[in-house]
Amino acid sequence: MSSFPARSSGRLNIAAVGFHGLRNLLEAAAPAYAGVAEVAVLDKIYDDAVRGITELRAANGVDAVVAAGSNGQFLRERLDIPVVLIKPDGFDLMQSLAGAAARSRRIALVTYGAPPPELLLFNERFSLQLEVRSYANEAEAQECVDTLAGMGVNTIVAPGLVVDLARARGLEGLLLYSQGAVREAMSAAIDIARVARQETARREKLNIILGQLKDGVVAVGQDETIEAVNPAMEAFIGLPAEQLLGRRLSAVQGELSLAHTLRTGKAEVEKVQQVGGRTSVVTRLPILEQGRRTGAVLVCQDPVVIQRLDRSLRTRQRPAQHHAKYSLASLVGESQALQRAKRRAQRCAQSAATVLVVGESGTGKELLAQGIHNASERRAQPFVAINCAAFPESLLESELFGYVEGAFTGSSRGGKMGLFEAAHTGTIFLDEIGEMPLSLQTRLLRVLQEREVLRIGATVPTPVDLRVIAATHRDLAEQVRKGLFRQDLYYRLNILGLHLPPLRERHGDLPLLVRHLAEKIALSLNEPKLADESLVEAVAQAGQHYTWPGNIRELENLIERIMVFREPRAELSPMTQEELREIAPELFSGRAAEGGAHSLVEGRYVIDPIEPERLDEQPNTLPVEMDLQAVERRHILTALEQARGNRDEAAHILGVSRTTLWRKMKKLGL
């Protein structure tokens, strides 16, 4: 028995099974396919052939098998890989019979399975006196040979098994197959194996994708047998994939049955039902391939997760009123870079074209967008802001475009207006536009082009009149080159481009910024005297050598930290550099990685850990008038927002235990 070398990329492994004459034909044909396949010829039959192929599969894999007659049928019934049978055509029959006629006058033809009706008719009409027999297994083959020998037949044309039996009886045996039939079967096996390997690769890729989904997914064939299941669904059902694949879904979990979907071909989207005593949101969809229904898929979602996301999004992202609070004058600074940005923003306000604001996080992109809105003719109309990075794709779509009543299970009665419609006659600000999924980028492009919005579940679009201002900290041109952002949308957004300089490029503005922010924070703490000139001078001087990775946002948080942690007696004396170094050591390190109450980590701002003993300090350690609870509340809310509502992660960010965080939240009424 020959074997395969180590599997090489792109080359197929074909096992060719035949003995004696057929083996010679297979070995002669194999070299012609060396460029696409490795062909291993096995001189075995029946169970021995099964064992030989199994060994080959274990060593290097087998993509397809080529065999003939009863041996081939035997392998088909016992192997789960494609088995291609070598079948003689009319030319093979005539050629073999002509060769037999030249040797003997008593000829017999033995075939595996029923002989071709055309051959029987031809034999009868032309009185060929050709004995025709057939067999289905080895015992019948032996019986055919014995019968024919008793009739005086001395030459038998047949498959390899019968040829060997005939020769054992002293008869002449001629192989029924030709080199052409062998090549045809070999080519068919290679084509089938290539398709099978592509299908295997496709399934592996699909399984990888399914494995990343948090929702439970199971796919079945037309007979409802499970063909694919992801880990989330395994956990939901409570059985591993090995015990699920190949079984009927109805037999495993009757409440998840896809029999109705397979029978009717109708989809059921986001249906709330009880499964194993748990409430689940279930979607059933038919699978169509080239217009033909070939199976169905079921998706299970946990409604608790959906509700938690919905509550979080609505409480943190949707503003109570859509209006702009800031003007361009709110941008504090006299540096040339900032003044140039303000002048260009003023000119943008006179146009109705789309604006793309580019700048690092914390530079004030939304403030600039509000300033443009308030300087435009739309100042009396709504200003609607949304952070595209804060929403999962499905919720972002419903927030932006809205939906009609009955669009999906759980949709609000009467439907809901999307933010595009809410911004009608005004301005919509799309922050972090670079994080928007590609599928929604296509819908946004239509809004920009056609000025109309199609709600989810609607058939008639709604016209809108709005101004779009988008912002990002990413290089969208690079995103376009990587295929992560649509090129046509980029050109639609980048009509009027604005760049906000980072704080490290405008150190000259530090005194003005520190004074402005100090007065604002002191006012919020009900302590105007905390914004003394010594604090302004100390921070402005130390900040000249700091890179400010968090920009204005970091500066604001740092000033608030200084005011909260300053010793009570220090408010009567000027702030020194030594005191500032103790509270804000990062200003003296010169390294962005050590920056402030909020530091830049992979594009996000996180709160530096607060020491537990400081978080638990009683108000009497600070001036009585200072609202320490308000500061603690703000720090905790910021940490919760950073952790997307996860209390364990928020406690880790704050550097306290989960119990301490819980106690503080209860005390503050959070």
Order of alpha helices (4+ residues) and beta strands (2+ residues): beta-alpha-beta-alpha-beta-alpha-beta-alpha-beta-alpha-beta-alpha-beta-alpha-beta-alpha-beta-beta-alpha-alpha-alpha-beta-beta-beta-alpha-alpha-beta-alpha-beta-alpha-beta-beta-alpha-beta-alpha-beta-beta-beta-alpha-alpha-beta-alpha-alpha-alpha-alpha-alpha-beta-beta-alpha-alpha-alpha-alpha
